[in-house]
Amino acid sequence: MKHKRTNAFTLIELLVVIAIIGILASLLLPTLAKAKQRGMTAQNRNNLLQIGQASTMYEDDHDGELAGVADFTGVQFFGRYLGPGKAVDFSGGSLSPYVDNAARVWKDPAFRSYSRRAKGHTCSYGYNHHYLNNLEQSGNWWDPNYSYEWRGVNTMELQSPVETVLFGDSARNWMGPLEENWFWTPPSQARAWPGWETAYAHFRHQGRCTILWGDGHVEALLPYDKWPLNRHNLGYICGLDDRHFKLEK
């Protein structure tokens, strides 16, 4: 008497299939993760290139003057800050008219730790404001009519734009969770406060910090080797001479 074979999987066959799927997944997942990482790095570079183009158009409209980092009304270069617990108005920044999809341009997809200073994300990129801006103030900071504005320097003052940072991957850790940072303080000033978490360059893309330079090109740097990265991958791109930040070379 012949036994008719059914089409159902036996337990052994099912276990073999599951094992094969597991092996394939273990081979594919790292590849997919690397591909996703490369995609985020490419998007980050594209963001900075767009910011560079926006900065150039701003300079053309303002007689060569760079954008200011912020003023007393809440206007930042990337949008208008409306206060704690409120979303940034990305249409209200000094560079906003020159970028498309402003909210996306200022967000590095690889950085998901948002600032506690606003609702939602603010800006993933720090600005070399210490050297590229001058602070103009009216009155004393404790006066009700006090006002201030960071004014950009003229691009003619940059002796070597190709070696001068405009914007770059930045973050900060001030006695709390890692958060966004858009005031990029150079090493000479940051290291003047021992004991504070004052490293602002964020090496979040394969151990590199992506930077928009003064001539508009984008390049990623490895950390300055004198000071090691902290546990958040924060560090420095140069020494106390601020050679990548200062105007004179």
C-alpha atoms as an extended CHARMM CRD file, in Angstrom:
* protein
*
       249  EXT
         1         1  MET       CA              0.0000000000        0.0000000000        0.0000000000  PROA      1               0.0000000000
         2         2  LYS       CA              1.4360000000        3.3610000000       -1.0220000000  PROA      2               0.0000000000
         3         3  HSD       CA              1.3130000000        6.3140000000        1.3570000000  PROA      3               0.0000000000
         4         4  LYS       CA              0.3690000000        9.6010000000       -0.2190000000  PROA      4               0.0000000000
         5         5  ARG       CA              2.8550000000       12.4100000000        0.6240000000  PROA      5               0.0000000000
         6         6  THR       CA              1.2740000000       15.6130000000        1.8930000000  PROA      6               0.0000000000
         7         7  ASN       CA              2.5050000000       19.1010000000        0.9190000000  PROA      7               0.0000000000
         8         8  ALA       CA              2.9280000000       20.2020000000        4.5260000000  PROA      8               0.0000000000
         9         9  PHE       CA              6.3950000000       21.0180000000        5.8980000000  PROA      9               0.0000000000
        10        10  THR       CA              7.8220000000       18.5970000000        8.3910000000  PROA      10              0.0000000000
        11        11  LEU       CA              9.1610000000       20.0400000000       11.6250000000  PROA      11              0.0000000000
        12        12  ILE       CA             12.7420000000       19.4400000000       10.5010000000  PROA      12              0.0000000000
        13        13  GLU       CA             12.1640000000       21.2170000000        7.1840000000  PROA      13              0.0000000000
        14        14  LEU       CA             10.5890000000       24.1700000000        8.9840000000  PROA      14              0.0000000000
        15        15  LEU       CA             13.5290000000       24.4410000000       11.3720000000  PROA      15              0.0000000000
        16        16  VAL       CA             15.9590000000       24.3360000000        8.4430000000  PROA      16              0.0000000000
        17        17  VAL       CA             14.0950000000       27.1710000000        6.7000000000  PROA      17              0.0000000000
        18        18  ILE       CA             14.0870000000       29.2530000000        9.9030000000  PROA      18              0.0000000000
        19        19  ALA       CA             17.8180000000       28.6590000000       10.3400000000  PROA      19              0.0000000000
        20        20  ILE       CA             18.5270000000       29.7360000000        6.7510000000  PROA      20              0.0000000000
        21        21  ILE       CA             16.4490000000       32.8980000000        7.2050000000  PROA      21              0.0000000000
        22        22  GLY       CA             18.3500000000       33.6720000000       10.4060000000  PROA      22              0.0000000000
        23        23  ILE       CA             21.7020000000       33.2590000000        8.6710000000  PROA      23              0.0000000000
        24        24  LEU       CA             20.6410000000       35.4810000000        5.7700000000  PROA      24              0.0000000000
        25        25  ALA       CA             19.3400000000       38.1310000000        8.1780000000  PROA      25              0.0000000000
        26        26  SER       CA             22.6090000000       38.1220000000       10.1380000000  PROA      26              0.0000000000
        27        27  LEU       CA             24.4700000000       38.6980000000        6.8740000000  PROA      27              0.0000000000
        28        28  LEU       CA             22.1490000000       41.3720000000        5.5140000000  PROA      28              0.0000000000
        29        29  LEU       CA             21.4160000000       43.4860000000        8.6080000000  PROA      29              0.0000000000
        30        30  PRO       CA             24.9530000000       44.9070000000        9.0230000000  PROA      30              0.0000000000
        31        31  THR       CA             24.9940000000       45.7290000000        5.3070000000  PROA      31              0.0000000000
        32        32  LEU       CA             21.6230000000       47.4600000000        5.5510000000  PROA      32              0.0000000000
        33        33  ALA       CA             22.7450000000       49.3660000000        8.6530000000  PROA      33              0.0000000000
        34        34  LYS       CA             25.8700000000       50.5870000000        6.8610000000  PROA      34              0.0000000000
        35        35  ALA       CA             23.8140000000       51.5950000000        3.8360000000  PROA      35              0.0000000000
        36        36  LYS       CA             21.4580000000       53.5710000000        6.0820000000  PROA      36              0.0000000000
        37        37  GLN       CA             24.4300000000       55.2350000000        7.7690000000  PROA      37              0.0000000000
        38        38  ARG       CA             25.9260000000       56.1860000000        4.4080000000  PROA      38              0.0000000000
        39        39  GLY       CA             22.5670000000       57.6220000000        3.3650000000  PROA      39              0.0000000000
        40        40  MET       CA             22.3890000000       59.8050000000        6.4820000000  PROA      40              0.0000000000
        41        41  THR       CA             25.9580000000       60.9890000000        5.9250000000  PROA      41              0.0000000000
        42        42  ALA       CA             25.1190000000       61.9160000000        2.3320000000  PROA      42              0.0000000000
        43        43  GLN       CA             22.0110000000       63.8210000000        3.4700000000  PROA      43              0.0000000000
        44        44  ASN       CA             24.0660000000       65.6340000000        6.0880000000  PROA      44              0.0000000000
        45        45  ARG       CA             26.6320000000       66.7320000000        3.4910000000  PROA      45              0.0000000000
        46        46  ASN       CA             23.8310000000       67.8670000000        1.2040000000  PROA      46              0.0000000000
        47        47  ASN       CA             22.3180000000       69.9240000000        4.0360000000  PROA      47              0.0000000000
        48        48  LEU       CA             25.6040000000       71.7210000000        4.5930000000  PROA      48              0.0000000000
        49        49  LEU       CA             26.0690000000       72.3600000000        0.8780000000  PROA      49              0.0000000000
        50        50  GLN       CA             22.6140000000       73.9730000000        0.7800000000  PROA      50              0.0000000000
        51        51  ILE       CA             23.4800000000       76.0540000000        3.8380000000  PROA      51              0.0000000000
        52        52  GLY       CA             26.6450000000       77.1700000000        2.0510000000  PROA      52              0.0000000000
        53        53  GLN       CA             24.6380000000       78.2690000000       -0.9800000000  PROA      53              0.0000000000
        54        54  ALA       CA             22.1920000000       80.1050000000        1.2940000000  PROA      54              0.0000000000
        55        55  SER       CA             25.0660000000       81.8670000000        3.0370000000  PROA      55              0.0000000000
        56        56  THR       CA             26.5080000000       82.9800000000       -0.3110000000  PROA      56              0.0000000000
        57        57  MET       CA             23.1470000000       84.4050000000       -1.4310000000  PROA      57              0.0000000000
        58        58  TYR       CA             22.7800000000       86.2020000000        1.9010000000  PROA      58              0.0000000000
        59        59  GLU       CA             26.2470000000       87.7200000000        1.4860000000  PROA      59              0.0000000000
        60        60  ASP       CA             25.3730000000       88.8830000000       -2.0340000000  PROA      60              0.0000000000
        61        61  ASP       CA             22.2930000000       90.6770000000       -0.6760000000  PROA      61              0.0000000000
        62        62  HSD       CA             24.1800000000       92.2300000000        2.2630000000  PROA      62              0.0000000000
        63        63  ASP       CA             27.3230000000       93.6410000000        0.6330000000  PROA      63              0.0000000000
        64        64  GLY       CA             29.4770000000       90.6660000000        1.5830000000  PROA      64              0.0000000000
        65        65  GLU       CA             28.3940000000       90.5380000000        5.2280000000  PROA      65              0.0000000000
        66        66  LEU       CA             27.8750000000       87.1370000000        6.8280000000  PROA      66              0.0000000000
        67        67  ALA       CA             24.6920000000       86.2970000000        8.7250000000  PROA      67              0.0000000000
        68        68  GLY       CA             24.5190000000       86.9260000000       12.4580000000  PROA      68              0.0000000000
        69        69  VAL       CA             24.0740000000       84.0080000000       14.8070000000  PROA      69              0.0000000000
        70        70  ALA       CA             21.2360000000       85.6080000000       16.8260000000  PROA      70              0.0000000000
        71        71  ASP       CA             19.6320000000       88.7990000000       18.1090000000  PROA      71              0.0000000000
        72        72  PHE       CA             17.5450000000       89.8260000000       21.1160000000  PROA      72              0.0000000000
        73        73  THR       CA             14.2180000000       89.2500000000       19.3220000000  PROA      73              0.0000000000
        74        74  GLY       CA             14.9060000000       85.5250000000       19.0210000000  PROA      74              0.0000000000
        75        75  VAL       CA             15.9740000000       85.5470000000       15.3720000000  PROA      75              0.0000000000
        76        76  GLN       CA             18.7170000000       82.9740000000       14.8020000000  PROA      76              0.0000000000
        77        77  PHE       CA             20.4050000000       82.1860000000       11.5050000000  PROA      77              0.0000000000
        78        78  PHE       CA             18.2290000000       79.0580000000       11.0780000000  PROA      78              0.0000000000
        79        79  GLY       CA             14.8670000000       80.2980000000       12.3840000000  PROA      79              0.0000000000
        80        80  ARG       CA             13.1800000000       82.2680000000       15.1190000000  PROA      80              0.0000000000
        81        81  TYR       CA             13.3800000000       80.8920000000       18.6370000000  PROA      81              0.0000000000
        82        82  LEU       CA             10.0560000000       81.4660000000       20.4020000000  PROA      82              0.0000000000
        83        83  GLY       CA             10.9230000000       80.1730000000       23.8510000000  PROA      83              0.0000000000
        84        84  PRO       CA             11.0070000000       76.9390000000       25.8890000000  PROA      84              0.0000000000
        85        85  GLY       CA              8.3240000000       74.4350000000       24.9880000000  PROA      85              0.0000000000
        86        86  LYS       CA              7.5930000000       76.1190000000       21.6550000000  PROA      86              0.0000000000
        87        87  ALA       CA              8.5540000000       74.9500000000       18.1750000000  PROA      87              0.0000000000
        88        88  VAL       CA             11.1000000000       76.9970000000       16.2410000000  PROA      88              0.0000000000
        89        89  ASP       CA              9.6820000000       79.1050000000       13.4150000000  PROA      89              0.0000000000
        90        90  PHE       CA             11.9940000000       77.9690000000       10.6200000000  PROA      90              0.0000000000
        91        91  SER       CA             10.6340000000       80.6420000000        8.2940000000  PROA      91              0.0000000000
        92        92  GLY       CA             11.9050000000       83.4380000000       10.5470000000  PROA      92              0.0000000000
        93        93  GLY       CA             15.6790000000       83.0170000000       10.4430000000  PROA      93              0.0000000000
        94        94  SER       CA             18.1500000000       85.2870000000        8.7020000000  PROA      94              0.0000000000
        95        95  LEU       CA             19.0210000000       82.4990000000        6.2280000000  PROA      95              0.0000000000
        96        96  SER       CA             15.4570000000       81.1510000000        5.9420000000  PROA      96              0.0000000000
        97        97  PRO       CA             14.5930000000       82.9830000000        2.6830000000  PROA      97              0.0000000000
        98        98  TYR       CA             17.5490000000       81.3220000000        0.9850000000  PROA      98              0.0000000000
        99        99  VAL       CA             16.8660000000       77.6460000000        1.7520000000  PROA      99              0.0000000000
       100       100  ASP       CA             14.1910000000       75.2200000000        0.6070000000  PROA      100             0.0000000000
       101       101  ASN       CA             12.4260000000       73.0900000000        3.2220000000  PROA      101             0.0000000000
       102       102  ALA       CA             14.1620000000       74.9650000000        6.0290000000  PROA      102             0.0000000000
       103       103  ALA       CA             13.0800000000       72.6600000000        8.8510000000  PROA      103             0.0000000000
       104       104  ARG       CA             14.7450000000       69.7000000000        7.1360000000  PROA      104             0.0000000000
       105       105  VAL       CA             17.9230000000       71.4820000000        6.0390000000  PROA      105             0.0000000000
       106       106  TRP       CA             18.8730000000       72.3240000000        9.6180000000  PROA      106             0.0000000000
       107       107  LYS       CA             18.4050000000       68.7540000000       10.8890000000  PROA      107             0.0000000000
       108       108  ASP       CA             21.1010000000       66.1020000000       10.6110000000  PROA      108             0.0000000000
       109       109  PRO       CA             19.2020000000       62.7840000000       10.2590000000  PROA      109             0.0000000000
       110       110  ALA       CA             21.9170000000       61.0270000000       12.2860000000  PROA      110             0.0000000000
       111       111  PHE       CA             21.3450000000       63.2550000000       15.3390000000  PROA      111             0.0000000000
       112       112  ARG       CA             18.1000000000       62.5060000000       17.1680000000  PROA      112             0.0000000000
       113       113  SER       CA             18.7510000000       64.1190000000       20.5470000000  PROA      113             0.0000000000
       114       114  TYR       CA             16.8010000000       67.3760000000       20.4660000000  PROA      114             0.0000000000
       115       115  SER       CA             17.4350000000       70.5230000000       22.4690000000  PROA      115             0.0000000000
       116       116  ARG       CA             15.5000000000       70.9480000000       25.6860000000  PROA      116             0.0000000000
       117       117  ARG       CA             15.2410000000       74.6430000000       24.8560000000  PROA      117             0.0000000000
       118       118  ALA       CA             12.4000000000       74.1740000000       22.3620000000  PROA      118             0.0000000000
       119       119  LYS       CA              9.6550000000       71.8000000000       21.2540000000  PROA      119             0.0000000000
       120       120  GLY       CA             11.0800000000       69.5240000000       18.5670000000  PROA      120             0.0000000000
       121       121  HSD       CA             14.4010000000       69.9800000000       16.8610000000  PROA      121             0.0000000000
       122       122  THR       CA             16.2780000000       73.2610000000       16.5110000000  PROA      122             0.0000000000
       123       123  CYS       CA             19.5960000000       73.1510000000       14.6140000000  PROA      123             0.0000000000
       124       124  SER       CA             22.1330000000       70.3370000000       14.3090000000  PROA      124             0.0000000000
       125       125  TYR       CA             24.9320000000       72.6380000000       13.1450000000  PROA      125             0.0000000000
       126       126  GLY       CA             27.1470000000       75.0250000000       15.0520000000  PROA      126             0.0000000000
       127       127  TYR       CA             28.1560000000       78.4240000000       13.6550000000  PROA      127             0.0000000000
       128       128  ASN       CA             31.6530000000       79.8790000000       14.0090000000  PROA      128             0.0000000000
       129       129  HSD       CA             30.1820000000       82.9730000000       15.6260000000  PROA      129             0.0000000000
       130       130  HSD       CA             33.1400000000       83.8280000000       17.8690000000  PROA      130             0.0000000000
       131       131  TYR       CA             35.3010000000       84.8380000000       14.9040000000  PROA      131             0.0000000000
       132       132  LEU       CA             32.7140000000       85.4970000000       12.1990000000  PROA      132             0.0000000000
       133       133  ASN       CA             30.4090000000       87.7520000000       14.2540000000  PROA      133             0.0000000000
       134       134  ASN       CA             30.7130000000       90.8740000000       16.3740000000  PROA      134             0.0000000000
       135       135  LEU       CA             28.3360000000       91.4830000000       19.2770000000  PROA      135             0.0000000000
       136       136  GLU       CA             26.6200000000       94.8880000000       19.2290000000  PROA      136             0.0000000000
       137       137  GLN       CA             24.7460000000       95.8660000000       22.4020000000  PROA      137             0.0000000000
       138       138  SER       CA             22.5250000000       98.7360000000       23.4590000000  PROA      138             0.0000000000
       139       139  GLY       CA             22.2530000000       99.3980000000       27.1900000000  PROA      139             0.0000000000
       140       140  ASN       CA             23.0400000000       97.0340000000       30.0350000000  PROA      140             0.0000000000
       141       141  TRP       CA             21.7640000000       93.4640000000       30.0290000000  PROA      141             0.0000000000
       142       142  TRP       CA             19.7400000000       94.0670000000       33.2090000000  PROA      142             0.0000000000
       143       143  ASP       CA             17.8860000000       97.0660000000       31.7110000000  PROA      143             0.0000000000
       144       144  PRO       CA             14.3480000000       96.4950000000       30.3510000000  PROA      144             0.0000000000
       145       145  ASN       CA             15.3040000000       98.1980000000       27.0680000000  PROA      145             0.0000000000
       146       146  TYR       CA             18.4890000000       96.2110000000       26.5900000000  PROA      146             0.0000000000
       147       147  SER       CA             19.0240000000       94.8870000000       23.0670000000  PROA      147             0.0000000000
       148       148  TYR       CA             21.7720000000       93.0710000000       21.2360000000  PROA      148             0.0000000000
       149       149  GLU       CA             22.6140000000       91.7490000000       17.8050000000  PROA      149             0.0000000000
       150       150  TRP       CA             25.3760000000       89.5480000000       16.4950000000  PROA      150             0.0000000000
       151       151  ARG       CA             26.5730000000       91.1020000000       13.2160000000  PROA      151             0.0000000000
       152       152  GLY       CA             28.4970000000       89.0760000000       10.6720000000  PROA      152             0.0000000000
       153       153  VAL       CA             31.9120000000       90.2100000000        9.4930000000  PROA      153             0.0000000000
       154       154  ASN       CA             32.5700000000       90.9140000000        5.8330000000  PROA      154             0.0000000000
       155       155  THR       CA             33.8370000000       87.9230000000        3.8930000000  PROA      155             0.0000000000
       156       156  MET       CA             36.7650000000       90.0480000000        2.7000000000  PROA      156             0.0000000000
       157       157  GLU       CA             38.1750000000       89.6720000000        6.2240000000  PROA      157             0.0000000000
       158       158  LEU       CA             38.6490000000       85.9200000000        5.7770000000  PROA      158             0.0000000000
       159       159  GLN       CA             42.2870000000       85.5040000000        4.7700000000  PROA      159             0.0000000000
       160       160  SER       CA             41.8180000000       81.8780000000        3.7320000000  PROA      160             0.0000000000
       161       161  PRO       CA             38.1350000000       80.8980000000        3.3510000000  PROA      161             0.0000000000
       162       162  VAL       CA             39.0950000000       77.3520000000        2.3350000000  PROA      162             0.0000000000
       163       163  GLU       CA             40.5950000000       76.8710000000        5.8310000000  PROA      163             0.0000000000
       164       164  THR       CA             37.9230000000       78.7180000000        7.8420000000  PROA      164             0.0000000000
       165       165  VAL       CA             34.9190000000       76.9830000000        9.4020000000  PROA      165             0.0000000000
       166       166  LEU       CA             31.4530000000       78.3960000000        8.7380000000  PROA      166             0.0000000000
       167       167  PHE       CA             29.1920000000       75.6310000000       10.0730000000  PROA      167             0.0000000000
       168       168  GLY       CA             29.6700000000       72.0510000000       11.2040000000  PROA      168             0.0000000000
       169       169  ASP       CA             28.2970000000       69.0770000000       13.1100000000  PROA      169             0.0000000000
       170       170  SER       CA             27.8630000000       70.2660000000       16.6680000000  PROA      170             0.0000000000
       171       171  ALA       CA             26.2800000000       69.2630000000       19.9700000000  PROA      171             0.0000000000
       172       172  ARG       CA             26.7210000000       69.9810000000       23.6670000000  PROA      172             0.0000000000
       173       173  ASN       CA             26.3770000000       68.2260000000       26.9960000000  PROA      173             0.0000000000
       174       174  TRP       CA             25.8660000000       70.7770000000       29.7440000000  PROA      174             0.0000000000
       175       175  MET       CA             25.1880000000       68.7010000000       32.8590000000  PROA      175             0.0000000000
       176       176  GLY       CA             22.4240000000       66.7840000000       31.1160000000  PROA      176             0.0000000000
       177       177  PRO       CA             21.4680000000       64.8270000000       28.0110000000  PROA      177             0.0000000000
       178       178  LEU       CA             23.2490000000       65.4990000000       24.7540000000  PROA      178             0.0000000000
       179       179  GLU       CA             21.4800000000       68.2590000000       22.8380000000  PROA      179             0.0000000000
       180       180  GLU       CA             21.7390000000       70.4360000000       19.7500000000  PROA      180             0.0000000000
       181       181  ASN       CA             24.1470000000       73.3530000000       19.7660000000  PROA      181             0.0000000000
       182       182  TRP       CA             24.3740000000       76.2050000000       17.2710000000  PROA      182             0.0000000000
       183       183  PHE       CA             26.9480000000       78.4460000000       18.9970000000  PROA      183             0.0000000000
       184       184  TRP       CA             30.2490000000       76.7430000000       18.1110000000  PROA      184             0.0000000000
       185       185  THR       CA             32.7820000000       78.0680000000       20.6230000000  PROA      185             0.0000000000
       186       186  PRO       CA             36.4030000000       77.5520000000       19.4550000000  PROA      186             0.0000000000
       187       187  PRO       CA             38.9160000000       75.5560000000       21.5280000000  PROA      187             0.0000000000
       188       188  SER       CA             40.7320000000       78.5930000000       22.9870000000  PROA      188             0.0000000000
       189       189  GLN       CA             37.4910000000       79.7430000000       24.6110000000  PROA      189             0.0000000000
       190       190  ALA       CA             35.9810000000       76.3280000000       25.3470000000  PROA      190             0.0000000000
       191       191  ARG       CA             39.1050000000       75.0320000000       27.1150000000  PROA      191             0.0000000000
       192       192  ALA       CA             39.2190000000       78.1490000000       29.2930000000  PROA      192             0.0000000000
       193       193  TRP       CA             36.5170000000       76.5990000000       31.5200000000  PROA      193             0.0000000000
       194       194  PRO       CA             38.0940000000       73.4770000000       33.0750000000  PROA      194             0.0000000000
       195       195  GLY       CA             35.6610000000       70.9450000000       34.4330000000  PROA      195             0.0000000000
       196       196  TRP       CA             32.8530000000       71.9040000000       32.0530000000  PROA      196             0.0000000000
       197       197  GLU       CA             31.6980000000       69.7760000000       29.1300000000  PROA      197             0.0000000000
       198       198  THR       CA             32.8380000000       72.3560000000       26.5860000000  PROA      198             0.0000000000
       199       199  ALA       CA             33.6920000000       70.2840000000       23.5210000000  PROA      199             0.0000000000
       200       200  TYR       CA             31.2600000000       71.1950000000       20.7340000000  PROA      200             0.0000000000
       201       201  ALA       CA             32.5070000000       69.4130000000       17.6070000000  PROA      201             0.0000000000
       202       202  HSD       CA             30.3960000000       66.2640000000       17.2120000000  PROA      202             0.0000000000
       203       203  PHE       CA             32.0670000000       63.3320000000       15.4700000000  PROA      203             0.0000000000
       204       204  ARG       CA             28.8440000000       61.4980000000       14.6860000000  PROA      204             0.0000000000
       205       205  HSD       CA             29.4980000000       60.3080000000       11.1350000000  PROA      205             0.0000000000
       206       206  GLN       CA             31.8950000000       57.3580000000       11.1420000000  PROA      206             0.0000000000
       207       207  GLY       CA             34.0370000000       59.1530000000       13.7060000000  PROA      207             0.0000000000
       208       208  ARG       CA             34.2490000000       62.3770000000       11.6990000000  PROA      208             0.0000000000
       209       209  CYS       CA             32.8610000000       65.9010000000       12.0370000000  PROA      209             0.0000000000
       210       210  THR       CA             31.3590000000       67.2520000000        8.8040000000  PROA      210             0.0000000000
       211       211  ILE       CA             32.1860000000       70.8980000000        8.1400000000  PROA      211             0.0000000000
       212       212  LEU       CA             31.1130000000       73.6250000000        5.7280000000  PROA      212             0.0000000000
       213       213  TRP       CA             34.1260000000       75.8070000000        4.9960000000  PROA      213             0.0000000000
       214       214  GLY       CA             34.2650000000       79.4580000000        4.0130000000  PROA      214             0.0000000000
       215       215  ASP       CA             34.7230000000       78.7630000000        0.3070000000  PROA      215             0.0000000000
       216       216  GLY       CA             31.5730000000       76.5950000000        0.2300000000  PROA      216             0.0000000000
       217       217  HSD       CA             33.1440000000       73.1360000000        0.1450000000  PROA      217             0.0000000000
       218       218  VAL       CA             32.1920000000       70.4030000000        2.6320000000  PROA      218             0.0000000000
       219       219  GLU       CA             34.7910000000       68.1710000000        4.2460000000  PROA      219             0.0000000000
       220       220  ALA       CA             34.7680000000       65.8110000000        7.2230000000  PROA      220             0.0000000000
       221       221  LEU       CA             37.6120000000       65.9390000000        9.7750000000  PROA      221             0.0000000000
       222       222  LEU       CA             38.9380000000       63.4270000000       12.2660000000  PROA      222             0.0000000000
       223       223  PRO       CA             39.3040000000       64.5790000000       15.8930000000  PROA      223             0.0000000000
       224       224  TYR       CA             42.2940000000       66.6360000000       16.9850000000  PROA      224             0.0000000000
       225       225  ASP       CA             44.4850000000       63.9790000000       18.5630000000  PROA      225             0.0000000000
       226       226  LYS       CA             45.7190000000       65.9380000000       21.5910000000  PROA      226             0.0000000000
       227       227  TRP       CA             42.3900000000       65.6520000000       23.4110000000  PROA      227             0.0000000000
       228       228  PRO       CA             40.3950000000       62.4020000000       23.2890000000  PROA      228             0.0000000000
       229       229  LEU       CA             36.6960000000       62.3150000000       22.4830000000  PROA      229             0.0000000000
       230       230  ASN       CA             34.3310000000       62.1250000000       25.4300000000  PROA      230             0.0000000000
       231       231  ARG       CA             31.6400000000       59.4730000000       25.8360000000  PROA      231             0.0000000000
       232       232  HSD       CA             29.2970000000       61.4530000000       23.5500000000  PROA      232             0.0000000000
       233       233  ASN       CA             31.8190000000       61.6400000000       20.6680000000  PROA      233             0.0000000000
       234       234  LEU       CA             32.3730000000       65.3320000000       21.3760000000  PROA      234             0.0000000000
       235       235  GLY       CA             35.8270000000       66.7680000000       20.8290000000  PROA      235             0.0000000000
       236       236  TYR       CA             37.8590000000       69.3500000000       18.9170000000  PROA      236             0.0000000000
       237       237  ILE       CA             39.0020000000       69.8060000000       15.3300000000  PROA      237             0.0000000000
       238       238  CYS       CA             42.1300000000       71.8230000000       16.1860000000  PROA      238             0.0000000000
       239       239  GLY       CA             44.2020000000       73.0690000000       19.0970000000  PROA      239             0.0000000000
       240       240  LEU       CA             44.1840000000       76.2470000000       21.1610000000  PROA      240             0.0000000000
       241       241  ASP       CA             45.5040000000       78.2220000000       18.1910000000  PROA      241             0.0000000000
       242       242  ASP       CA             41.9580000000       78.0730000000       16.6930000000  PROA      242             0.0000000000
       243       243  ARG       CA             43.5330000000       77.6890000000       13.2570000000  PROA      243             0.0000000000
       244       244  HSD       CA             40.3170000000       76.4040000000       11.6720000000  PROA      244             0.0000000000
       245       245  PHE       CA             38.2050000000       79.1860000000       13.2000000000  PROA      245             0.0000000000
       246       246  LYS       CA             40.1360000000       82.4640000000       13.1840000000  PROA      246             0.0000000000
       247       247  LEU       CA             40.2100000000       84.9240000000       10.2910000000  PROA      247             0.0000000000
       248       248  GLU       CA             43.9810000000       85.3990000000       10.1440000000  PROA      248             0.0000000000
       249       249  LYS       CA             46.0570000000       82.4230000000        9.0170000000  PROA      249             0.0000000000
